[in-house]
Amino acid sequence: MAEGTIKRLTDRGFGFIDTGKGKDMFFHMSNVEGITFEELREGQKVSFNAGEGPKGPRAENVRPI
């Protein structure tokens, strides 16, 4: 699993993870595990699997560390 930091959360149920590699990873609230989307905070460390969505790369199995 990869690790990163939540960079931005929206009120529309998605967010972006700073992967530390220059490119942010999109994620949807349906890909969050072990915690609700509403409990996530910007700056929080998370682990995730890189996957592919209909519009490009996305984070799946997003979990707080």
PQR file with spaces between the fields and no chain letter, atoms N, CA, C, O and H, PARSE charges and radii, in Angstrom:
ATOM       1  N    MET     1       0.838   -1.195    0.000 -0.4000 1.5000
ATOM       2  CA   MET     1       0.000    0.000    0.000 -0.0000 2.0000
ATOM       3  C    MET     1       0.875    1.247    0.000  0.5500 1.7000
ATOM       4  O    MET     1       1.925    1.296    0.641 -0.5500 1.4000
ATOM       5  N    ALA     2       0.421    2.233   -0.724 -0.4000 1.5000
ATOM       6  CA   ALA     2       1.114    3.522   -0.759 -0.0000 2.0000
ATOM       7  C    ALA     2       0.622    4.376    0.412  0.5500 1.7000
ATOM       8  O    ALA     2      -0.422    4.093    0.999 -0.5500 1.4000
ATOM       9  H    ALA     2      -0.431    2.193   -1.245  0.4000 1.0000
ATOM      10  N    GLU     3       1.373    5.410    0.741 -0.4000 1.5000
ATOM      11  CA   GLU     3       0.990    6.332    1.804 -0.0000 2.0000
ATOM      12  C    GLU     3       1.034    7.757    1.298  0.5500 1.7000
ATOM      13  O    GLU     3       1.789    8.085    0.383 -0.5500 1.4000
ATOM      14  H    GLU     3       2.222    5.639    0.264  0.4000 1.0000
ATOM      15  N    GLY     4       0.217    8.599    1.906 -0.4000 1.5000
ATOM      16  CA   GLY     4       0.188   10.007    1.545 -0.0000 2.0000
ATOM      17  C    GLY     4      -0.535   10.815    2.602  0.5500 1.7000
ATOM      18  O    GLY     4      -0.901   10.298    3.658 -0.5500 1.4000
ATOM      19  H    GLY     4      -0.396    8.332    2.650  0.4000 1.0000
ATOM      20  N    THR     5      -0.734   12.077    2.311 -0.4000 1.5000
ATOM      21  CA   THR     5      -1.393   13.010    3.220 -0.0000 2.0000
ATOM      22  C    THR     5      -2.582   13.631    2.517  0.5500 1.7000
ATOM      23  O    THR     5      -2.479   14.050    1.364 -0.5500 1.4000
ATOM      24  H    THR     5      -0.437   12.498    1.454  0.4000 1.0000
ATOM      25  N    ILE     6      -3.713   13.693    3.208 -0.4000 1.5000
ATOM      26  CA   ILE     6      -4.890   14.309    2.606 -0.0000 2.0000
ATOM      27  C    ILE     6      -4.608   15.790    2.389  0.5500 1.7000
ATOM      28  O    ILE     6      -4.325   16.530    3.331 -0.5500 1.4000
ATOM      29  H    ILE     6      -3.797   13.353    4.145  0.4000 1.0000
ATOM      30  N    LYS     7      -4.689   16.198    1.148 -0.4000 1.5000
ATOM      31  CA   LYS     7      -4.394   17.579    0.774 -0.0000 2.0000
ATOM      32  C    LYS     7      -5.651   18.440    0.778  0.5500 1.7000
ATOM      33  O    LYS     7      -5.634   19.585    1.230 -0.5500 1.4000
ATOM      34  H    LYS     7      -4.918   15.596    0.383  0.4000 1.0000
ATOM      35  N    ARG     8      -6.742   17.871    0.267 -0.4000 1.5000
ATOM      36  CA   ARG     8      -7.968   18.660    0.141 -0.0000 2.0000
ATOM      37  C    ARG     8      -9.184   17.746    0.208  0.5500 1.7000
ATOM      38  O    ARG     8      -9.190   16.664   -0.379 -0.5500 1.4000
ATOM      39  H    ARG     8      -6.756   16.941   -0.101  0.4000 1.0000
ATOM      40  N    LEU     9     -10.215   18.188    0.928 -0.4000 1.5000
ATOM      41  CA   LEU     9     -11.498   17.497    0.987 -0.0000 2.0000
ATOM      42  C    LEU     9     -12.576   18.453    0.510  0.5500 1.7000
ATOM      43  O    LEU     9     -12.491   19.657    0.750 -0.5500 1.4000
ATOM      44  H    LEU     9     -10.210   19.067    1.404  0.4000 1.0000
ATOM      45  N    THR    10     -13.583   17.927   -0.161 -0.4000 1.5000
ATOM      46  CA   THR    10     -14.674   18.778   -0.642 -0.0000 2.0000
ATOM      47  C    THR    10     -15.976   18.393    0.052  0.5500 1.7000
ATOM      48  O    THR    10     -16.075   17.325    0.656 -0.5500 1.4000
ATOM      49  H    THR    10     -13.652   16.949   -0.355  0.4000 1.0000
ATOM      50  N    ASP    11     -16.959   19.258   -0.039 -0.4000 1.5000
ATOM      51  CA   ASP    11     -18.274   18.956    0.524 -0.0000 2.0000
ATOM      52  C    ASP    11     -19.100   18.107   -0.442  0.5500 1.7000
ATOM      53  O    ASP    11     -20.267   17.819   -0.176 -0.5500 1.4000
ATOM      54  H    ASP    11     -16.878   20.125   -0.530  0.4000 1.0000
ATOM      55  N    ARG    12     -18.503   17.711   -1.546 -0.4000 1.5000
ATOM      56  CA   ARG    12     -19.201   16.886   -2.544 -0.0000 2.0000
ATOM      57  C    ARG    12     -18.816   15.413   -2.447  0.5500 1.7000
ATOM      58  O    ARG    12     -19.222   14.607   -3.284 -0.5500 1.4000
ATOM      59  H    ARG    12     -17.555   17.945   -1.762  0.4000 1.0000
ATOM      60  N    GLY    13     -18.020   15.055   -1.409 -0.4000 1.5000
ATOM      61  CA   GLY    13     -17.713   13.649   -1.174 -0.0000 2.0000
ATOM      62  C    GLY    13     -16.474   13.111   -1.854  0.5500 1.7000
ATOM      63  O    GLY    13     -16.360   11.904   -2.065 -0.5500 1.4000
ATOM      64  H    GLY    13     -17.691   15.710   -0.729  0.4000 1.0000
ATOM      65  N    PHE    14     -15.542   13.985   -2.202 -0.4000 1.5000
ATOM      66  CA   PHE    14     -14.282   13.497   -2.755 -0.0000 2.0000
ATOM      67  C    PHE    14     -13.138   14.348   -2.237  0.5500 1.7000
ATOM      68  O    PHE    14     -13.344   15.409   -1.649 -0.5500 1.4000
ATOM      69  H    PHE    14     -15.635   14.966   -2.031  0.4000 1.0000
ATOM      70  N    GLY    15     -11.934   13.864   -2.467 -0.4000 1.5000
ATOM      71  CA   GLY    15     -10.761   14.584   -1.996 -0.0000 2.0000
ATOM      72  C    GLY    15      -9.536   14.220   -2.806  0.5500 1.7000
ATOM      73  O    GLY    15      -9.607   13.476   -3.784 -0.5500 1.4000
ATOM      74  H    GLY    15     -11.766   13.002   -2.945  0.4000 1.0000
ATOM      75  N    PHE    16      -8.405   14.767   -2.372 -0.4000 1.5000
ATOM      76  CA   PHE    16      -7.141   14.544   -3.059 -0.0000 2.0000
ATOM      77  C    PHE    16      -6.062   14.242   -2.026  0.5500 1.7000
ATOM      78  O    PHE    16      -6.002   14.865   -0.966 -0.5500 1.4000
ATOM      79  H    PHE    16      -8.348   15.372   -1.578  0.4000 1.0000
ATOM      80  N    ILE    17      -5.214   13.275   -2.358 -0.4000 1.5000
ATOM      81  CA   ILE    17      -4.120   12.862   -1.491 -0.0000 2.0000
ATOM      82  C    ILE    17      -2.810   13.312   -2.114  0.5500 1.7000
ATOM      83  O    ILE    17      -2.558   13.068   -3.294 -0.5500 1.4000
ATOM      84  H    ILE    17      -5.263   12.770   -3.220  0.4000 1.0000
ATOM      85  N    ASP    18      -1.968   13.976   -1.307 -0.4000 1.5000
ATOM      86  CA   ASP    18      -0.619   14.344   -1.736 -0.0000 2.0000
ATOM      87  C    ASP    18       0.247   13.099   -1.593  0.5500 1.7000
ATOM      88  O    ASP    18       0.492   12.637   -0.478 -0.5500 1.4000
ATOM      89  H    ASP    18      -2.173   14.174   -0.349  0.4000 1.0000
ATOM      90  N    THR    19       0.703   12.566   -2.693 -0.4000 1.5000
ATOM      91  CA   THR    19       1.481   11.325   -2.686 -0.0000 2.0000
ATOM      92  C    THR    19       2.962   11.568   -2.437  0.5500 1.7000
ATOM      93  O    THR    19       3.714   10.619   -2.218 -0.5500 1.4000
ATOM      94  H    THR    19       0.505   12.942   -3.598  0.4000 1.0000
ATOM      95  N    GLY    20       3.391   12.824   -2.468 -0.4000 1.5000
ATOM      96  CA   GLY    20       4.799   13.138   -2.295 -0.0000 2.0000
ATOM      97  C    GLY    20       5.601   12.970   -3.572  0.5500 1.7000
ATOM      98  O    GLY    20       6.823   13.114   -3.564 -0.5500 1.4000
ATOM      99  H    GLY    20       2.780   13.595   -2.647  0.4000 1.0000
ATOM     100  N    LYS    21       4.927   12.668   -4.663 -0.4000 1.5000
ATOM     101  CA   LYS    21       5.607   12.438   -5.943 -0.0000 2.0000
ATOM     102  C    LYS    21       5.221   13.473   -6.992  0.5500 1.7000
ATOM     103  O    LYS    21       5.403   13.249   -8.188 -0.5500 1.4000
ATOM     104  H    LYS    21       3.934   12.550   -4.670  0.4000 1.0000
ATOM     105  N    GLY    22       4.686   14.609   -6.540 -0.4000 1.5000
ATOM     106  CA   GLY    22       4.356   15.687   -7.457 -0.0000 2.0000
ATOM     107  C    GLY    22       2.973   15.628   -8.061  0.5500 1.7000
ATOM     108  O    GLY    22       2.523   16.601   -8.666 -0.5500 1.4000
ATOM     109  H    GLY    22       4.538   14.791   -5.567  0.4000 1.0000
ATOM     110  N    LYS    23       2.289   14.513   -7.913 -0.4000 1.5000
ATOM     111  CA   LYS    23       0.956   14.383   -8.491 -0.0000 2.0000
ATOM     112  C    LYS    23      -0.016   13.939   -7.398  0.5500 1.7000
ATOM     113  O    LYS    23       0.244   12.973   -6.680 -0.5500 1.4000
ATOM     114  H    LYS    23       2.654   13.722   -7.422  0.4000 1.0000
ATOM     115  N    ASP    24      -1.131   14.651   -7.279 -0.4000 1.5000
ATOM     116  CA   ASP    24      -2.133   14.298   -6.287 -0.0000 2.0000
ATOM     117  C    ASP    24      -3.007   13.158   -6.796  0.5500 1.7000
ATOM     118  O    ASP    24      -3.228   13.013   -7.998 -0.5500 1.4000
ATOM     119  H    ASP    24      -1.342   15.435   -7.862  0.4000 1.0000
ATOM     120  N    MET    25      -3.501   12.351   -5.854 -0.4000 1.5000
ATOM     121  CA   MET    25      -4.342   11.198   -6.180 -0.0000 2.0000
ATOM     122  C    MET    25      -5.774   11.506   -5.739  0.5500 1.7000
ATOM     123  O    MET    25      -6.022   11.818   -4.575 -0.5500 1.4000
ATOM     124  H    MET    25      -3.321   12.470   -4.877  0.4000 1.0000
ATOM     125  N    PHE    26      -6.702   11.414   -6.673 -0.4000 1.5000
ATOM     126  CA   PHE    26      -8.126   11.615   -6.417 -0.0000 2.0000
ATOM     127  C    PHE    26      -8.682   10.430   -5.630  0.5500 1.7000
ATOM     128  O    PHE    26      -8.243    9.298   -5.829 -0.5500 1.4000
ATOM     129  H    PHE    26      -6.501   11.159   -7.620  0.4000 1.0000
ATOM     130  N    PHE    27      -9.655   10.681   -4.730 -0.4000 1.5000
ATOM     131  CA   PHE    27     -10.406    9.585   -4.129 -0.0000 2.0000
ATOM     132  C    PHE    27     -11.842   10.018   -3.873  0.5500 1.7000
ATOM     133  O    PHE    27     -12.127   11.201   -3.685 -0.5500 1.4000
ATOM     134  H    PHE    27     -10.012   11.601   -4.569  0.4000 1.0000
ATOM     135  N    HIS    28     -12.734    9.043   -3.869 -0.4000 1.5000
ATOM     136  CA   HIS    28     -14.162    9.268   -3.619 -0.0000 2.0000
ATOM     137  C    HIS    28     -14.502    8.693   -2.257  0.5500 1.7000
ATOM     138  O    HIS    28     -13.852    7.758   -1.791 -0.5500 1.4000
ATOM     139  H    HIS    28     -12.502    8.082   -4.021  0.4000 1.0000
ATOM     140  N    MET    29     -15.521    9.250   -1.619 -0.4000 1.5000
ATOM     141  CA   MET    29     -15.899    8.800   -0.285 -0.0000 2.0000
ATOM     142  C    MET    29     -16.243    7.308   -0.233  0.5500 1.7000
ATOM     143  O    MET    29     -16.131    6.694    0.828 -0.5500 1.4000
ATOM     144  H    MET    29     -16.050   10.010   -1.997  0.4000 1.0000
ATOM     145  N    SER    30     -16.651    6.723   -1.340 -0.4000 1.5000
ATOM     146  CA   SER    30     -16.972    5.294   -1.375 -0.0000 2.0000
ATOM     147  C    SER    30     -15.727    4.421   -1.276  0.5500 1.7000
ATOM     148  O    SER    30     -15.845    3.211   -1.081 -0.5500 1.4000
ATOM     149  H    SER    30     -16.742    7.222   -2.202  0.4000 1.0000
ATOM     150  N    ASN    31     -14.532    5.003   -1.406 -0.4000 1.5000
ATOM     151  CA   ASN    31     -13.282    4.255   -1.322 -0.0000 2.0000
ATOM     152  C    ASN    31     -12.590    4.392    0.030  0.5500 1.7000
ATOM     153  O    ASN    31     -11.445    3.970    0.189 -0.5500 1.4000
ATOM     154  H    ASN    31     -14.436    5.986   -1.564  0.4000 1.0000
ATOM     155  N    VAL    32     -13.290    4.990    1.019 -0.4000 1.5000
ATOM     156  CA   VAL    32     -12.738    5.161    2.360 -0.0000 2.0000
ATOM     157  C    VAL    32     -13.125    3.943    3.205  0.5500 1.7000
ATOM     158  O    VAL    32     -14.272    3.497    3.170 -0.5500 1.4000
ATOM     159  H    VAL    32     -14.220    5.333    0.890  0.4000 1.0000
ATOM     160  N    GLU    33     -12.159    3.406    3.965 -0.4000 1.5000
ATOM     161  CA   GLU    33     -12.405    2.241    4.809 -0.0000 2.0000
ATOM     162  C    GLU    33     -11.964    2.498    6.240  0.5500 1.7000
ATOM     163  O    GLU    33     -10.972    3.187    6.474 -0.5500 1.4000
ATOM     164  H    GLU    33     -11.227    3.768    3.993  0.4000 1.0000
ATOM     165  N    GLY    34     -12.707    1.940    7.206 -0.4000 1.5000
ATOM     166  CA   GLY    34     -12.323    2.022    8.612 -0.0000 2.0000
ATOM     167  C    GLY    34     -12.674    3.332    9.293  0.5500 1.7000
ATOM     168  O    GLY    34     -12.438    3.488   10.490 -0.5500 1.4000
ATOM     169  H    GLY    34     -13.514    1.380    7.016  0.4000 1.0000
ATOM     170  N    ILE    35     -13.231    4.267    8.554 -0.4000 1.5000
ATOM     171  CA   ILE    35     -13.580    5.591    9.067 -0.0000 2.0000
ATOM     172  C    ILE    35     -14.576    6.192    8.076  0.5500 1.7000
ATOM     173  O    ILE    35     -14.585    5.811    6.905 -0.5500 1.4000
ATOM     174  H    ILE    35     -13.423    4.139    7.581  0.4000 1.0000
ATOM     175  N    THR    36     -15.401    7.111    8.521 -0.4000 1.5000
ATOM     176  CA   THR    36     -16.318    7.754    7.580 -0.0000 2.0000
ATOM     177  C    THR    36     -15.609    8.924    6.897  0.5500 1.7000
ATOM     178  O    THR    36     -14.631    9.462    7.418 -0.5500 1.4000
ATOM     179  H    THR    36     -15.394    7.421    9.471  0.4000 1.0000
ATOM     180  N    PHE    37     -16.109    9.303    5.744 -0.4000 1.5000
ATOM     181  CA   PHE    37     -15.532   10.429    5.011 -0.0000 2.0000
ATOM     182  C    PHE    37     -15.543   11.690    5.876  0.5500 1.7000
ATOM     183  O    PHE    37     -14.594   12.474    5.846 -0.5500 1.4000
ATOM     184  H    PHE    37     -16.903    8.867    5.321  0.4000 1.0000
ATOM     185  N    GLU    38     -16.612   11.884    6.644 -0.4000 1.5000
ATOM     186  CA   GLU    38     -16.759   13.077    7.478 -0.0000 2.0000
ATOM     187  C    GLU    38     -15.721   13.151    8.593  0.5500 1.7000
ATOM     188  O    GLU    38     -15.457   14.234    9.116 -0.5500 1.4000
ATOM     189  H    GLU    38     -17.382   11.247    6.668  0.4000 1.0000
ATOM     190  N    GLU    39     -15.129   12.017    8.966 -0.4000 1.5000
ATOM     191  CA   GLU    39     -14.114   11.997   10.023 -0.0000 2.0000
ATOM     192  C    GLU    39     -12.711   12.312    9.508  0.5500 1.7000
ATOM     193  O    GLU    39     -11.810   12.578   10.303 -0.5500 1.4000
ATOM     194  H    GLU    39     -15.343   11.138    8.542  0.4000 1.0000
ATOM     195  N    LEU    40     -12.517   12.285    8.206 -0.4000 1.5000
ATOM     196  CA   LEU    40     -11.214   12.602    7.623 -0.0000 2.0000
ATOM     197  C    LEU    40     -10.916   14.094    7.773  0.5500 1.7000
ATOM     198  O    LEU    40     -11.827   14.921    7.770 -0.5500 1.4000
ATOM     199  H    LEU    40     -13.248   12.068    7.560  0.4000 1.0000
ATOM     200  N    ARG    41      -9.644   14.423    7.902 -0.4000 1.5000
ATOM     201  CA   ARG    41      -9.206   15.816    8.039 -0.0000 2.0000
ATOM     202  C    ARG    41      -8.045   16.089    7.091  0.5500 1.7000
ATOM     203  O    ARG    41      -7.217   15.212    6.845 -0.5500 1.4000
ATOM     204  H    ARG    41      -8.903   13.751    7.903  0.4000 1.0000
ATOM     205  N    GLU    42      -7.988   17.292    6.569 -0.4000 1.5000
ATOM     206  CA   GLU    42      -6.850   17.695    5.738 -0.0000 2.0000
ATOM     207  C    GLU    42      -5.588   17.623    6.589  0.5500 1.7000
ATOM     208  O    GLU    42      -5.592   18.029    7.751 -0.5500 1.4000
ATOM     209  H    GLU    42      -8.660   18.004    6.769  0.4000 1.0000
ATOM     210  N    GLY    43      -4.512   17.107    6.008 -0.4000 1.5000
ATOM     211  CA   GLY    43      -3.257   16.939    6.721 -0.0000 2.0000
ATOM     212  C    GLY    43      -3.116   15.571    7.369  0.5500 1.7000
ATOM     213  O    GLY    43      -2.049   15.246    7.891 -0.5500 1.4000
ATOM     214  H    GLY    43      -4.509   16.777    5.064  0.4000 1.0000
ATOM     215  N    GLN    44      -4.173   14.762    7.347 -0.4000 1.5000
ATOM     216  CA   GLN    44      -4.153   13.430    7.948 -0.0000 2.0000
ATOM     217  C    GLN    44      -3.399   12.448    7.051  0.5500 1.7000
ATOM     218  O    GLN    44      -3.551   12.466    5.830 -0.5500 1.4000
ATOM     219  H    GLN    44      -5.039   15.026    6.923  0.4000 1.0000
ATOM     220  N    LYS    45      -2.581   11.589    7.674 -0.4000 1.5000
ATOM     221  CA   LYS    45      -1.846   10.556    6.935 -0.0000 2.0000
ATOM     222  C    LYS    45      -2.786    9.388    6.650  0.5500 1.7000
ATOM     223  O    LYS    45      -3.556    8.959    7.510 -0.5500 1.4000
ATOM     224  H    LYS    45      -2.457   11.575    8.667  0.4000 1.0000
ATOM     225  N    VAL    46      -2.701    8.884    5.414 -0.4000 1.5000
ATOM     226  CA   VAL    46      -3.523    7.748    4.998 -0.0000 2.0000
ATOM     227  C    VAL    46      -2.702    6.770    4.173  0.5500 1.7000
ATOM     228  O    VAL    46      -1.670    7.128    3.604 -0.5500 1.4000
ATOM     229  H    VAL    46      -2.076    9.232    4.715  0.4000 1.0000
ATOM     230  N    SER    47      -3.176    5.529    4.115 -0.4000 1.5000
ATOM     231  CA   SER    47      -2.616    4.545    3.196 -0.0000 2.0000
ATOM     232  C    SER    47      -3.693    4.251    2.164  0.5500 1.7000
ATOM     233  O    SER    47      -4.883    4.422    2.429 -0.5500 1.4000
ATOM     234  H    SER    47      -4.014    5.238    4.577  0.4000 1.0000
ATOM     235  N    PHE    48      -3.268    3.805    0.983 -0.4000 1.5000
ATOM     236  CA   PHE    48      -4.218    3.552   -0.096 -0.0000 2.0000
ATOM     237  C    PHE    48      -3.589    2.655   -1.155  0.5500 1.7000
ATOM     238  O    PHE    48      -2.370    2.495   -1.221 -0.5500 1.4000
ATOM     239  H    PHE    48      -2.302    3.666    0.768  0.4000 1.0000
ATOM     240  N    ASN    49      -4.446    2.082   -1.969 -0.4000 1.5000
ATOM     241  CA   ASN    49      -4.009    1.334   -3.149 -0.0000 2.0000
ATOM     242  C    ASN    49      -4.284    2.200   -4.365  0.5500 1.7000
ATOM     243  O    ASN    49      -5.347    2.815   -4.462 -0.5500 1.4000
ATOM     244  H    ASN    49      -5.436    2.212   -1.916  0.4000 1.0000
ATOM     245  N    ALA    50      -3.348    2.253   -5.286 -0.4000 1.5000
ATOM     246  CA   ALA    50      -3.555    2.993   -6.526 -0.0000 2.0000
ATOM     247  C    ALA    50      -4.440    2.157   -7.445  0.5500 1.7000
ATOM     248  O    ALA    50      -4.175    0.977   -7.672 -0.5500 1.4000
ATOM     249  H    ALA    50      -2.486    1.754   -5.207  0.4000 1.0000
ATOM     250  N    GLY    51      -5.480    2.774   -7.964 -0.4000 1.5000
ATOM     251  CA   GLY    51      -6.389    2.091   -8.871 -0.0000 2.0000
ATOM     252  C    GLY    51      -6.683    2.951  -10.083  0.5500 1.7000
ATOM     253  O    GLY    51      -6.085    4.011  -10.268 -0.5500 1.4000
ATOM     254  H    GLY    51      -5.695    3.733   -7.779  0.4000 1.0000
ATOM     255  N    GLU    52      -7.589    2.494  -10.890 -0.4000 1.5000
ATOM     256  CA   GLU    52      -7.962    3.216  -12.105 -0.0000 2.0000
ATOM     257  C    GLU    52      -9.473    3.402  -12.111  0.5500 1.7000
ATOM     258  O    GLU    52     -10.228    2.436  -12.005 -0.5500 1.4000
ATOM     259  H    GLU    52      -8.074    1.632  -10.740  0.4000 1.0000
ATOM     260  N    GLY    53      -9.906    4.659  -12.236 -0.4000 1.5000
ATOM     261  CA   GLY    53     -11.321    4.969  -12.314 -0.0000 2.0000
ATOM     262  C    GLY    53     -11.711    5.346  -13.727  0.5500 1.7000
ATOM     263  O    GLY    53     -10.876    5.315  -14.631 -0.5500 1.4000
ATOM     264  H    GLY    53      -9.292    5.443  -12.321  0.4000 1.0000
ATOM     265  N    PRO    54     -12.978    5.703  -13.929 -0.5600 1.5000
ATOM     266  CA   PRO    54     -13.440    6.053  -15.268  0.2800 2.0000
ATOM     267  C    PRO    54     -12.771    7.304  -15.847  0.5500 1.7000
ATOM     268  O    PRO    54     -12.734    7.485  -17.064 -0.5500 1.4000
ATOM     269  N    LYS    55     -12.242    8.168  -14.968 -0.4000 1.5000
ATOM     270  CA   LYS    55     -11.609    9.406  -15.437 -0.0000 2.0000
ATOM     271  C    LYS    55     -10.103    9.435  -15.188  0.5500 1.7000
ATOM     272  O    LYS    55      -9.471   10.486  -15.300 -0.5500 1.4000
ATOM     273  H    LYS    55     -12.272    8.022  -13.979  0.4000 1.0000
ATOM     274  N    GLY    56      -9.530    8.280  -14.849 -0.4000 1.5000
ATOM     275  CA   GLY    56      -8.093    8.236  -14.631 -0.0000 2.0000
ATOM     276  C    GLY    56      -7.729    7.620  -13.294  0.5500 1.7000
ATOM     277  O    GLY    56      -8.559    6.963  -12.666 -0.5500 1.4000
ATOM     278  H    GLY    56     -10.043    7.426  -14.758  0.4000 1.0000
ATOM     279  N    PRO    57      -6.480    7.829  -12.847 -0.5600 1.5000
ATOM     280  CA   PRO    57      -6.010    7.221  -11.603  0.2800 2.0000
ATOM     281  C    PRO    57      -6.828    7.692  -10.403  0.5500 1.7000
ATOM     282  O    PRO    57      -7.276    8.837  -10.342 -0.5500 1.4000
ATOM     283  N    ARG    58      -7.011    6.771   -9.447 -0.4000 1.5000
ATOM     284  CA   ARG    58      -7.699    7.129   -8.205 -0.0000 2.0000
ATOM     285  C    ARG    58      -7.189    6.250   -7.074  0.5500 1.7000
ATOM     286  O    ARG    58      -6.668    5.158   -7.301 -0.5500 1.4000
ATOM     287  H    ARG    58      -6.647    5.841   -9.497  0.4000 1.0000
ATOM     288  N    ALA    59      -7.346    6.741   -5.859 -0.4000 1.5000
ATOM     289  CA   ALA    59      -6.969    5.994   -4.669 -0.0000 2.0000
ATOM     290  C    ALA    59      -8.145    5.120   -4.249  0.5500 1.7000
ATOM     291  O    ALA    59      -9.293    5.564   -4.241 -0.5500 1.4000
ATOM     292  H    ALA    59      -7.769    7.628   -5.675  0.4000 1.0000
ATOM     293  N    GLU    60      -7.841    3.873   -3.900 -0.4000 1.5000
ATOM     294  CA   GLU    60      -8.855    2.937   -3.418 -0.0000 2.0000
ATOM     295  C    GLU    60      -8.405    2.406   -2.066  0.5500 1.7000
ATOM     296  O    GLU    60      -7.217    2.438   -1.744 -0.5500 1.4000
ATOM     297  H    GLU    60      -6.908    3.513   -3.906  0.4000 1.0000
ATOM     298  N    ASN    61      -9.347    1.921   -1.281 -0.4000 1.5000
ATOM     299  CA   ASN    61      -9.048    1.371    0.059 -0.0000 2.0000
ATOM     300  C    ASN    61      -8.306    2.384    0.921  0.5500 1.7000
ATOM     301  O    ASN    61      -7.313    2.048    1.565 -0.5500 1.4000
ATOM     302  H    ASN    61     -10.312    1.895   -1.542  0.4000 1.0000
ATOM     303  N    VAL    62      -8.791    3.626    0.931 -0.4000 1.5000
ATOM     304  CA   VAL    62      -8.169    4.709    1.696 -0.0000 2.0000
ATOM     305  C    VAL    62      -8.435    4.478    3.183  0.5500 1.7000
ATOM     306  O    VAL    62      -9.585    4.364    3.607 -0.5500 1.4000
ATOM     307  H    VAL    62      -9.598    3.899    0.407  0.4000 1.0000
ATOM     308  N    ARG    63      -7.346    4.411    3.976 -0.4000 1.5000
ATOM     309  CA   ARG    63      -7.457    4.166    5.415 -0.0000 2.0000
ATOM     310  C    ARG    63      -6.534    5.103    6.185  0.5500 1.7000
ATOM     311  O    ARG    63      -5.422    5.386    5.740 -0.5500 1.4000
ATOM     312  H    ARG    63      -6.412    4.504    3.631  0.4000 1.0000
ATOM     313  N    PRO    64      -6.994    5.584    7.343 -0.5600 1.5000
ATOM     314  CA   PRO    64      -6.103    6.415    8.157  0.2800 2.0000
ATOM     315  C    PRO    64      -4.964    5.580    8.719  0.5500 1.7000
ATOM     316  O    PRO    64      -5.120    4.385    8.969 -0.5500 1.4000
ATOM     317  N    ILE    65      -3.820    6.218    8.916 -0.4000 1.5000
ATOM     318  CA   ILE    65      -2.659    5.528    9.492 -0.0000 2.0000
ATOM     319  C    ILE    65      -2.621    5.846   10.975  0.5500 1.7000
ATOM     320  O    ILE    65      -1.730    5.379   11.683 -0.5500 1.4000
ATOM     321  H    ILE    65      -3.693    7.189    8.713  0.4000 1.0000
